[in-house]
Amino acid sequence: MVDVAARAGVSLKTVSRAINGEPGVSAETVERVRTAAAELRYARNDLAASLRQGTRSDTIGLVTEDVANPFYSAIAKAVEDSARDRGCLLITASAGEDPVRERELVSAMLRRRVDAILIVPASTDHRYLDADGLLGRAVFLDRPPSRVRADAVLVANASGARRAVEHLLDHGHRRVAFLGDDLRVSTARERLAGYRAALAAAAIAEDPELVSVAKHTSDAARESLTALLHLPADRRPTAVLAGNNRCTIGALQALGGPPSERRGVALVGFDDFELAELLGVTVIRTDPSRIGRLGAELAFARMDGDTRGAQRIVLEAELVPRGSGELPPA
């Protein structure tokens, strides 16, 4: 606002009155302020205004990775249900893995006066939330915030992945491949760390050839595992940890279907997915609905005046044996 006032040649108070539509400002001055604001790309922070005035919009925002992904759609449904129980409206949008898009969506929701916001983050710097006055009412889901302290509901990714690999090792496997997402994503890094920890504890040297990351789609995971399966017999994997539900689908495609229809390569997927039980796929199961529900509870607590320090909830992941992770080496 200081820059807008300087460019328009008026006081800060006049800028505030012009932008908020208060009386006592000439039409010429209002136009001059609006022109300056447009040139500087200034947007009124409606959330900050509503907080100062003690009013609410009964609206919360959710910025997720991709609402088409069943994991994130389950989170969104849980947040939506919680919002409805509170008589609130939920605005949902997908940022993909684009930090710029994340910030654009958060800014757009601010302009719509959301009372709180829940974020599956892509950005590596969330200090912009503090500048916008929203940090105290922001809750991070599935992934932690970066460079700020804020409420978060997370999964014990490293221990879950370690448990998966230990399970495969217990069934006689020594060449375990890892299919994971882009390592810029914190959950992918944590799951890879768990994979490595399990191998190290078993005194098995990691083979870099068996680690394939940046597989953000099922097609990419399928192509990667297909290549690994075509390695010479002494180099190819006998088991696979798929680092997310998309990687698991790609792995199933590469392996030729469910374990009941094939032999030789064991598979454990991280995150459950529709039809996994029917297909007999062993998974490390998380609870996205619970993530969404707990995240919403934290957001509503902040809206109700909770002033405690940043809360961090970490949910354990559960190994669910269904057949694919129990296959012995061929």
Contacts in CASP RR format, 6 or more apart in sequence:
PFRMAT RR
TARGET T0000
AUTHOR 0000-0000-0000
METHOD contacts of the structure
MODEL  1
MVDVAARAGVSLKTVSRAINGEPGVSAETVERVRTAAAELRYARNDLAAS
LRQGTRSDTIGLVTEDVANPFYSAIAKAVEDSARDRGCLLITASAGEDPV
RERELVSAMLRRRVDAILIVPASTDHRYLDADGLLGRAVFLDRPPSRVRA
DAVLVANASGARRAVEHLLDHGHRRVAFLGDDLRVSTARERLAGYRAALA
AAAIAEDPELVSVAKHTSDAARESLTALLHLPADRRPTAVLAGNNRCTIG
ALQALGGPPSERRGVALVGFDDFELAELLGVTVIRTDPSRIGRLGAELAF
ARMDGDTRGAQRIVLEAELVPRGSGELPPA
1 12 0 8 1.000
1 15 0 8 1.000
1 16 0 8 1.000
1 42 0 8 1.000
2 12 0 8 1.000
3 40 0 8 1.000
3 42 0 8 1.000
4 15 0 8 1.000
4 33 0 8 1.000
4 36 0 8 1.000
4 37 0 8 1.000
4 40 0 8 1.000
4 42 0 8 1.000
5 11 0 8 1.000
5 12 0 8 1.000
5 14 0 8 1.000
5 15 0 8 1.000
7 36 0 8 1.000
7 39 0 8 1.000
7 40 0 8 1.000
8 14 0 8 1.000
8 15 0 8 1.000
8 29 0 8 1.000
8 32 0 8 1.000
8 33 0 8 1.000
8 35 0 8 1.000
8 36 0 8 1.000
9 32 0 8 1.000
10 18 0 8 1.000
10 29 0 8 1.000
10 32 0 8 1.000
10 33 0 8 1.000
14 25 0 8 1.000
14 29 0 8 1.000
14 33 0 8 1.000
15 33 0 8 1.000
15 37 0 8 1.000
16 22 0 8 1.000
17 24 0 8 1.000
17 25 0 8 1.000
18 25 0 8 1.000
18 29 0 8 1.000
18 30 0 8 1.000
18 33 0 8 1.000
18 34 0 8 1.000
19 33 0 8 1.000
19 34 0 8 1.000
19 37 0 8 1.000
19 44 0 8 1.000
20 44 0 8 1.000
20 49 0 8 1.000
21 30 0 8 1.000
25 33 0 8 1.000
36 42 0 8 1.000
43 107 0 8 1.000
43 110 0 8 1.000
43 111 0 8 1.000
44 111 0 8 1.000
45 110 0 8 1.000
45 132 0 8 1.000
45 133 0 8 1.000
46 110 0 8 1.000
46 111 0 8 1.000
46 112 0 8 1.000
46 113 0 8 1.000
47 110 0 8 1.000
47 113 0 8 1.000
47 114 0 8 1.000
47 115 0 8 1.000
47 132 0 8 1.000
47 133 0 8 1.000
47 134 0 8 1.000
48 132 0 8 1.000
48 133 0 8 1.000
49 113 0 8 1.000
50 56 0 8 1.000
50 57 0 8 1.000
50 113 0 8 1.000
50 115 0 8 1.000
51 133 0 8 1.000
56 115 0 8 1.000
56 303 0 8 1.000
57 112 0 8 1.000
57 113 0 8 1.000
57 114 0 8 1.000
57 115 0 8 1.000
58 87 0 8 1.000
58 88 0 8 1.000
58 89 0 8 1.000
58 115 0 8 1.000
59 88 0 8 1.000
59 89 0 8 1.000
59 90 0 8 1.000
59 91 0 8 1.000
59 112 0 8 1.000
59 113 0 8 1.000
59 114 0 8 1.000
59 115 0 8 1.000
60 79 0 8 1.000
60 83 0 8 1.000
60 88 0 8 1.000
60 89 0 8 1.000
60 90 0 8 1.000
60 91 0 8 1.000
60 114 0 8 1.000
60 115 0 8 1.000
60 116 0 8 1.000
60 117 0 8 1.000
60 118 0 8 1.000
60 296 0 8 1.000
60 299 0 8 1.000
61 90 0 8 1.000
61 91 0 8 1.000
61 92 0 8 1.000
61 109 0 8 1.000
61 114 0 8 1.000
61 116 0 8 1.000
61 117 0 8 1.000
61 118 0 8 1.000
62 75 0 8 1.000
62 76 0 8 1.000
62 79 0 8 1.000
62 90 0 8 1.000
62 91 0 8 1.000
62 92 0 8 1.000
62 93 0 8 1.000
62 117 0 8 1.000
62 118 0 8 1.000
62 119 0 8 1.000
63 92 0 8 1.000
63 93 0 8 1.000
63 94 0 8 1.000
63 95 0 8 1.000
63 102 0 8 1.000
63 105 0 8 1.000
63 106 0 8 1.000
63 109 0 8 1.000
63 117 0 8 1.000
63 118 0 8 1.000
63 119 0 8 1.000
63 120 0 8 1.000
64 72 0 8 1.000
64 75 0 8 1.000
64 76 0 8 1.000
64 92 0 8 1.000
64 93 0 8 1.000
64 94 0 8 1.000
64 95 0 8 1.000
64 120 0 8 1.000
64 141 0 8 1.000
65 72 0 8 1.000
65 94 0 8 1.000
65 95 0 8 1.000
65 96 0 8 1.000
65 97 0 8 1.000
65 120 0 8 1.000
65 122 0 8 1.000
65 142 0 8 1.000
66 72 0 8 1.000
66 94 0 8 1.000
66 96 0 8 1.000
67 73 0 8 1.000
67 76 0 8 1.000
67 92 0 8 1.000
67 93 0 8 1.000
67 94 0 8 1.000
68 94 0 8 1.000
69 245 0 8 1.000
69 246 0 8 1.000
70 245 0 8 1.000
70 273 0 8 1.000
70 274 0 8 1.000
71 244 0 8 1.000
71 245 0 8 1.000
71 271 0 8 1.000
71 273 0 8 1.000
71 286 0 8 1.000
71 288 0 8 1.000
72 94 0 8 1.000
72 120 0 8 1.000
72 288 0 8 1.000
74 288 0 8 1.000
74 289 0 8 1.000
75 120 0 8 1.000
75 141 0 8 1.000
75 142 0 8 1.000
75 288 0 8 1.000
75 289 0 8 1.000
75 291 0 8 1.000
75 292 0 8 1.000
76 90 0 8 1.000
76 92 0 8 1.000
77 289 0 8 1.000
78 288 0 8 1.000
78 289 0 8 1.000
78 290 0 8 1.000
78 291 0 8 1.000
78 292 0 8 1.000
78 293 0 8 1.000
78 296 0 8 1.000
79 90 0 8 1.000
79 92 0 8 1.000
79 118 0 8 1.000
79 292 0 8 1.000
79 293 0 8 1.000
79 295 0 8 1.000
79 296 0 8 1.000
80 90 0 8 1.000
80 92 0 8 1.000
81 293 0 8 1.000
82 292 0 8 1.000
82 293 0 8 1.000
82 296 0 8 1.000
82 297 0 8 1.000
82 300 0 8 1.000
83 89 0 8 1.000
83 90 0 8 1.000
83 296 0 8 1.000
84 90 0 8 1.000
86 300 0 8 1.000
88 115 0 8 1.000
91 109 0 8 1.000
91 112 0 8 1.000
91 114 0 8 1.000
93 105 0 8 1.000
93 108 0 8 1.000
93 109 0 8 1.000
95 101 0 8 1.000
95 102 0 8 1.000
95 105 0 8 1.000
95 120 0 8 1.000
95 122 0 8 1.000
96 122 0 8 1.000
97 122 0 8 1.000
97 182 0 8 1.000
97 184 0 8 1.000
97 185 0 8 1.000
97 216 0 8 1.000
98 122 0 8 1.000
99 122 0 8 1.000
99 123 0 8 1.000
99 124 0 8 1.000
99 125 0 8 1.000
101 122 0 8 1.000
102 119 0 8 1.000
102 121 0 8 1.000
102 122 0 8 1.000
102 123 0 8 1.000
103 123 0 8 1.000
103 128 0 8 1.000
106 117 0 8 1.000
106 119 0 8 1.000
106 128 0 8 1.000
106 129 0 8 1.000
106 132 0 8 1.000
106 134 0 8 1.000
107 132 0 8 1.000
109 117 0 8 1.000
110 132 0 8 1.000
110 134 0 8 1.000
115 137 0 8 1.000
115 303 0 8 1.000
116 137 0 8 1.000
116 138 0 8 1.000
116 139 0 8 1.000
116 299 0 8 1.000
116 300 0 8 1.000
116 302 0 8 1.000
116 303 0 8 1.000
117 134 0 8 1.000
117 137 0 8 1.000
117 138 0 8 1.000
117 139 0 8 1.000
117 299 0 8 1.000
118 138 0 8 1.000
118 139 0 8 1.000
118 140 0 8 1.000
118 141 0 8 1.000
118 292 0 8 1.000
118 295 0 8 1.000
118 296 0 8 1.000
118 299 0 8 1.000
119 138 0 8 1.000
119 139 0 8 1.000
119 140 0 8 1.000
119 141 0 8 1.000
119 145 0 8 1.000
120 140 0 8 1.000
120 141 0 8 1.000
120 142 0 8 1.000
120 143 0 8 1.000
121 140 0 8 1.000
121 143 0 8 1.000
121 144 0 8 1.000
121 145 0 8 1.000
121 146 0 8 1.000
123 146 0 8 1.000
124 146 0 8 1.000
124 147 0 8 1.000
124 184 0 8 1.000
125 146 0 8 1.000
125 147 0 8 1.000
126 135 0 8 1.000
126 138 0 8 1.000
126 145 0 8 1.000
126 146 0 8 1.000
126 147 0 8 1.000
126 148 0 8 1.000
126 150 0 8 1.000
127 147 0 8 1.000
127 148 0 8 1.000
129 135 0 8 1.000
129 138 0 8 1.000
129 148 0 8 1.000
129 150 0 8 1.000
130 148 0 8 1.000
135 148 0 8 1.000
135 150 0 8 1.000
136 150 0 8 1.000
136 151 0 8 1.000
136 302 0 8 1.000
137 299 0 8 1.000
137 302 0 8 1.000
137 303 0 8 1.000
138 145 0 8 1.000
138 150 0 8 1.000
138 151 0 8 1.000
139 150 0 8 1.000
139 151 0 8 1.000
139 152 0 8 1.000
139 153 0 8 1.000
139 295 0 8 1.000
139 296 0 8 1.000
139 298 0 8 1.000
139 299 0 8 1.000
139 302 0 8 1.000
140 150 0 8 1.000
140 151 0 8 1.000
140 152 0 8 1.000
140 153 0 8 1.000
140 154 0 8 1.000
141 152 0 8 1.000
141 153 0 8 1.000
141 291 0 8 1.000
141 292 0 8 1.000
141 295 0 8 1.000
142 153 0 8 1.000
142 154 0 8 1.000
142 155 0 8 1.000
142 187 0 8 1.000
142 288 0 8 1.000
142 291 0 8 1.000
143 154 0 8 1.000
143 185 0 8 1.000
143 186 0 8 1.000
143 187 0 8 1.000
144 152 0 8 1.000
144 154 0 8 1.000
144 186 0 8 1.000
144 312 0 8 1.000
145 152 0 8 1.000
149 309 0 8 1.000
149 310 0 8 1.000
150 310 0 8 1.000
151 295 0 8 1.000
151 298 0 8 1.000
151 299 0 8 1.000
151 302 0 8 1.000
151 310 0 8 1.000
151 311 0 8 1.000
151 312 0 8 1.000
152 310 0 8 1.000
152 311 0 8 1.000
152 312 0 8 1.000
152 313 0 8 1.000
153 291 0 8 1.000
153 292 0 8 1.000
153 294 0 8 1.000
153 295 0 8 1.000
153 298 0 8 1.000
153 313 0 8 1.000
153 315 0 8 1.000
154 312 0 8 1.000
154 313 0 8 1.000
154 314 0 8 1.000
154 315 0 8 1.000
155 187 0 8 1.000
155 286 0 8 1.000
155 291 0 8 1.000
155 314 0 8 1.000
155 315 0 8 1.000
155 317 0 8 1.000
156 314 0 8 1.000
156 315 0 8 1.000
156 316 0 8 1.000
156 317 0 8 1.000
157 187 0 8 1.000
157 190 0 8 1.000
157 191 0 8 1.000
157 194 0 8 1.000
157 270 0 8 1.000
157 317 0 8 1.000
158 190 0 8 1.000
158 191 0 8 1.000
158 193 0 8 1.000
158 194 0 8 1.000
158 197 0 8 1.000
159 194 0 8 1.000
159 316 0 8 1.000
159 317 0 8 1.000
160 191 0 8 1.000
160 194 0 8 1.000
160 270 0 8 1.000
160 284 0 8 1.000
160 316 0 8 1.000
160 317 0 8 1.000
160 319 0 8 1.000
161 190 0 8 1.000
161 191 0 8 1.000
161 192 0 8 1.000
161 193 0 8 1.000
161 194 0 8 1.000
161 195 0 8 1.000
161 198 0 8 1.000
161 241 0 8 1.000
161 243 0 8 1.000
161 270 0 8 1.000
161 284 0 8 1.000
162 194 0 8 1.000
162 195 0 8 1.000
162 197 0 8 1.000
162 198 0 8 1.000
162 201 0 8 1.000
163 198 0 8 1.000
163 284 0 8 1.000
163 317 0 8 1.000
163 319 0 8 1.000
164 195 0 8 1.000
164 198 0 8 1.000
164 241 0 8 1.000
164 268 0 8 1.000
164 269 0 8 1.000
164 270 0 8 1.000
164 284 0 8 1.000
164 319 0 8 1.000
165 176 0 8 1.000
165 194 0 8 1.000
165 195 0 8 1.000
165 198 0 8 1.000
165 199 0 8 1.000
165 241 0 8 1.000
165 268 0 8 1.000
166 198 0 8 1.000
166 201 0 8 1.000
166 202 0 8 1.000
167 268 0 8 1.000
167 282 0 8 1.000
167 319 0 8 1.000
167 321 0 8 1.000
167 325 0 8 1.000
168 176 0 8 1.000
168 239 0 8 1.000
168 241 0 8 1.000
168 266 0 8 1.000
168 268 0 8 1.000
168 325 0 8 1.000
169 176 0 8 1.000
169 198 0 8 1.000
169 202 0 8 1.000
169 204 0 8 1.000
171 239 0 8 1.000
171 266 0 8 1.000
171 325 0 8 1.000
171 326 0 8 1.000
171 327 0 8 1.000
171 328 0 8 1.000
171 329 0 8 1.000
172 328 0 8 1.000
172 329 0 8 1.000
173 238 0 8 1.000
173 239 0 8 1.000
173 266 0 8 1.000
173 329 0 8 1.000
174 204 0 8 1.000
174 238 0 8 1.000
174 329 0 8 1.000
175 207 0 8 1.000
175 210 0 8 1.000
175 235 0 8 1.000
175 236 0 8 1.000
175 237 0 8 1.000
175 238 0 8 1.000
175 239 0 8 1.000
176 195 0 8 1.000
176 199 0 8 1.000
176 210 0 8 1.000
176 237 0 8 1.000
176 238 0 8 1.000
176 239 0 8 1.000
176 240 0 8 1.000
176 241 0 8 1.000
177 210 0 8 1.000
177 211 0 8 1.000
177 212 0 8 1.000
177 225 0 8 1.000
177 228 0 8 1.000
177 237 0 8 1.000
177 239 0 8 1.000
177 240 0 8 1.000
177 241 0 8 1.000
178 191 0 8 1.000
178 192 0 8 1.000
178 195 0 8 1.000
178 210 0 8 1.000
178 211 0 8 1.000
178 212 0 8 1.000
178 213 0 8 1.000
178 240 0 8 1.000
178 241 0 8 1.000
178 243 0 8 1.000
179 212 0 8 1.000
179 213 0 8 1.000
179 215 0 8 1.000
179 221 0 8 1.000
179 224 0 8 1.000
179 225 0 8 1.000
179 240 0 8 1.000
179 241 0 8 1.000
179 242 0 8 1.000
179 243 0 8 1.000
179 247 0 8 1.000
179 250 0 8 1.000
179 251 0 8 1.000
180 188 0 8 1.000
180 191 0 8 1.000
180 192 0 8 1.000
180 212 0 8 1.000
180 213 0 8 1.000
180 214 0 8 1.000
180 215 0 8 1.000
180 221 0 8 1.000
180 242 0 8 1.000
180 243 0 8 1.000
180 244 0 8 1.000
180 247 0 8 1.000
181 187 0 8 1.000
181 188 0 8 1.000
181 213 0 8 1.000
181 214 0 8 1.000
181 215 0 8 1.000
181 216 0 8 1.000
181 243 0 8 1.000
181 244 0 8 1.000
181 246 0 8 1.000
181 247 0 8 1.000
182 188 0 8 1.000
182 213 0 8 1.000
182 214 0 8 1.000
182 216 0 8 1.000
183 189 0 8 1.000
183 192 0 8 1.000
183 213 0 8 1.000
183 214 0 8 1.000
187 244 0 8 1.000
188 213 0 8 1.000
188 243 0 8 1.000
188 244 0 8 1.000
191 241 0 8 1.000
191 243 0 8 1.000
191 270 0 8 1.000
192 211 0 8 1.000
192 213 0 8 1.000
195 211 0 8 1.000
195 241 0 8 1.000
196 206 0 8 1.000
199 205 0 8 1.000
199 206 0 8 1.000
200 206 0 8 1.000
207 235 0 8 1.000
209 228 0 8 1.000
209 231 0 8 1.000
209 235 0 8 1.000
210 228 0 8 1.000
210 237 0 8 1.000
212 221 0 8 1.000
212 224 0 8 1.000
212 225 0 8 1.000
212 228 0 8 1.000
214 220 0 8 1.000
215 221 0 8 1.000
215 224 0 8 1.000
215 246 0 8 1.000
215 247 0 8 1.000
216 246 0 8 1.000
217 246 0 8 1.000
218 246 0 8 1.000
218 247 0 8 1.000
218 249 0 8 1.000
218 250 0 8 1.000
218 253 0 8 1.000
219 250 0 8 1.000
221 242 0 8 1.000
221 246 0 8 1.000
221 247 0 8 1.000
221 248 0 8 1.000
221 249 0 8 1.000
221 250 0 8 1.000
221 251 0 8 1.000
221 254 0 8 1.000
222 250 0 8 1.000
222 251 0 8 1.000
222 253 0 8 1.000
222 254 0 8 1.000
223 254 0 8 1.000
225 240 0 8 1.000
225 250 0 8 1.000
225 251 0 8 1.000
225 254 0 8 1.000
225 255 0 8 1.000
226 254 0 8 1.000
228 236 0 8 1.000
228 237 0 8 1.000
229 236 0 8 1.000
229 237 0 8 1.000
229 254 0 8 1.000
229 255 0 8 1.000
229 265 0 8 1.000
230 236 0 8 1.000
237 265 0 8 1.000
238 264 0 8 1.000
238 265 0 8 1.000
238 266 0 8 1.000
238 329 0 8 1.000
238 330 0 8 1.000
239 265 0 8 1.000
239 266 0 8 1.000
239 267 0 8 1.000
239 268 0 8 1.000
239 325 0 8 1.000
239 327 0 8 1.000
239 329 0 8 1.000
240 251 0 8 1.000
240 255 0 8 1.000
240 265 0 8 1.000
240 266 0 8 1.000
240 267 0 8 1.000
240 268 0 8 1.000
241 268 0 8 1.000
241 269 0 8 1.000
241 270 0 8 1.000
242 248 0 8 1.000
242 250 0 8 1.000
242 251 0 8 1.000
242 267 0 8 1.000
242 268 0 8 1.000
242 269 0 8 1.000
242 270 0 8 1.000
243 269 0 8 1.000
243 270 0 8 1.000
243 271 0 8 1.000
244 270 0 8 1.000
244 271 0 8 1.000
245 269 0 8 1.000
245 270 0 8 1.000
245 271 0 8 1.000
245 272 0 8 1.000
245 273 0 8 1.000
247 269 0 8 1.000
247 270 0 8 1.000
248 267 0 8 1.000
248 269 0 8 1.000
248 270 0 8 1.000
248 271 0 8 1.000
248 273 0 8 1.000
248 276 0 8 1.000
248 281 0 8 1.000
248 283 0 8 1.000
249 273 0 8 1.000
251 267 0 8 1.000
251 269 0 8 1.000
252 258 0 8 1.000
252 267 0 8 1.000
252 279 0 8 1.000
252 281 0 8 1.000
255 262 0 8 1.000
255 265 0 8 1.000
255 267 0 8 1.000
256 262 0 8 1.000
257 279 0 8 1.000
258 279 0 8 1.000
258 280 0 8 1.000
258 281 0 8 1.000
258 324 0 8 1.000
259 267 0 8 1.000
259 279 0 8 1.000
259 280 0 8 1.000
259 281 0 8 1.000
259 323 0 8 1.000
259 324 0 8 1.000
259 325 0 8 1.000
259 327 0 8 1.000
260 280 0 8 1.000
263 327 0 8 1.000
263 330 0 8 1.000
264 327 0 8 1.000
264 328 0 8 1.000
264 329 0 8 1.000
264 330 0 8 1.000
265 327 0 8 1.000
265 330 0 8 1.000
266 282 0 8 1.000
266 324 0 8 1.000
266 325 0 8 1.000
266 326 0 8 1.000
266 327 0 8 1.000
266 328 0 8 1.000
266 329 0 8 1.000
267 281 0 8 1.000
267 282 0 8 1.000
267 324 0 8 1.000
267 325 0 8 1.000
267 327 0 8 1.000
268 282 0 8 1.000
268 283 0 8 1.000
268 284 0 8 1.000
268 319 0 8 1.000
268 324 0 8 1.000
268 325 0 8 1.000
269 281 0 8 1.000
269 282 0 8 1.000
269 283 0 8 1.000
269 284 0 8 1.000
270 283 0 8 1.000
270 284 0 8 1.000
270 286 0 8 1.000
270 317 0 8 1.000
271 283 0 8 1.000
271 284 0 8 1.000
271 285 0 8 1.000
271 286 0 8 1.000
271 288 0 8 1.000
272 283 0 8 1.000
272 285 0 8 1.000
272 286 0 8 1.000
272 320 0 8 1.000
273 281 0 8 1.000
273 283 0 8 1.000
276 283 0 8 1.000
276 322 0 8 1.000
277 322 0 8 1.000
279 324 0 8 1.000
280 322 0 8 1.000
280 323 0 8 1.000
280 324 0 8 1.000
281 322 0 8 1.000
281 323 0 8 1.000
281 324 0 8 1.000
282 319 0 8 1.000
282 320 0 8 1.000
282 321 0 8 1.000
282 322 0 8 1.000
282 323 0 8 1.000
282 324 0 8 1.000
282 325 0 8 1.000
282 326 0 8 1.000
283 319 0 8 1.000
283 320 0 8 1.000
283 322 0 8 1.000
284 317 0 8 1.000
284 318 0 8 1.000
284 319 0 8 1.000
284 320 0 8 1.000
285 317 0 8 1.000
285 318 0 8 1.000
285 319 0 8 1.000
285 320 0 8 1.000
286 315 0 8 1.000
286 317 0 8 1.000
286 318 0 8 1.000
287 315 0 8 1.000
290 315 0 8 1.000
291 315 0 8 1.000
294 313 0 8 1.000
294 315 0 8 1.000
295 313 0 8 1.000
298 311 0 8 1.000
298 313 0 8 1.000
END
